[in-house]
Amino acid sequence: MMEILTIATVIAPVTVGGVEAVKRATNVNKRYLPLVAVAVGIGLGAVAFFVDAAIGERVWAGGISGLASVGLFELGKNSKGDAK
């Protein structure tokens, strides 16, 4: 479990960037951005070959990083005062 959380911690900032790229490149409804974040995180976790872990562990870490990236983005947005 510790390995999965470590991988998720490393992948989460990259996931934030990936979601931002998807958001700017497409016209995704903001309502679906958490799902996009989880999908991007799972994709990044699956291709994280630099980690010596099984594919299942990497995919779980990617999903967790997607969820963490949503929280990370919301935390940054709320701290700047952009929240409505």
N, C-alpha and C positions, 0 to 999 in steps of 0.2 A: 504494500500500500504506500509505503514511503517513497518508493521509486516512481509510482504513478503520480503522486503529488509533486515530486521534484520535476518530472517531465512537464507536467501541466504548468508549473510556475515558469519554466523556461519558454514554453510555447505561447503563453497568454499574451504577452506584448506583441508578438508577431501576429497573433490572431486579431488583435485590435486593428493593426495596420491592414490586414487582409480584408476585414469587414469594411473598413473605411474605403479601401480601393473598390470593393464591390458596390458600395453605396454610391460612390462618385461615378462609376462606370455604367451603372444600370439605374433604372428608376424603380428601385425596390421600395415598397411601402414600409414606413418606419415600424409598423406593427409587426413585421416579419423579421426584423433585424436580429432578435435573439435566436431565431431558428437558423438564420444565415450564419451567425456567429458559431453556433454549435456545429453546423456543417463544415465551415471553414476550419474550425478546430479539429474536427475528426479527420479531415483531409490532411491537415498539417501533421497530426499525430501519426497517421498511417504512413506518411512519407519520411518520418523522422528516423532515417536509417542510421544516423550517428549515435543513436541510443541502443545499447545492448539490452533490448527487452523484446518480448514476444509481441506480435502484431496486435493481439487483443489488449495487452496492457497499453500499448501506444495509442490505440483507438480510444480506450477509456480516458487516457490522459488528455487526448485531444478534445473529447467531449467536455471534460471538466474545464479545460482551458477556454473553451468557447463560452461556457457559463461564467467563468471568472472574468473573461474579457468584457462581457456585458456589464458586470458589476464595476469593473475598472473604469469603463467608459462613463457610466452613470456617476461614479464618484468624482471623476474629473469634471464632468459637466455641471454637477451640483456645486462643486467647490468654486467654480468660476462665476456662479450666479446666473447661468443660462437657463435654469429650470423655470418652468412656468408655474 
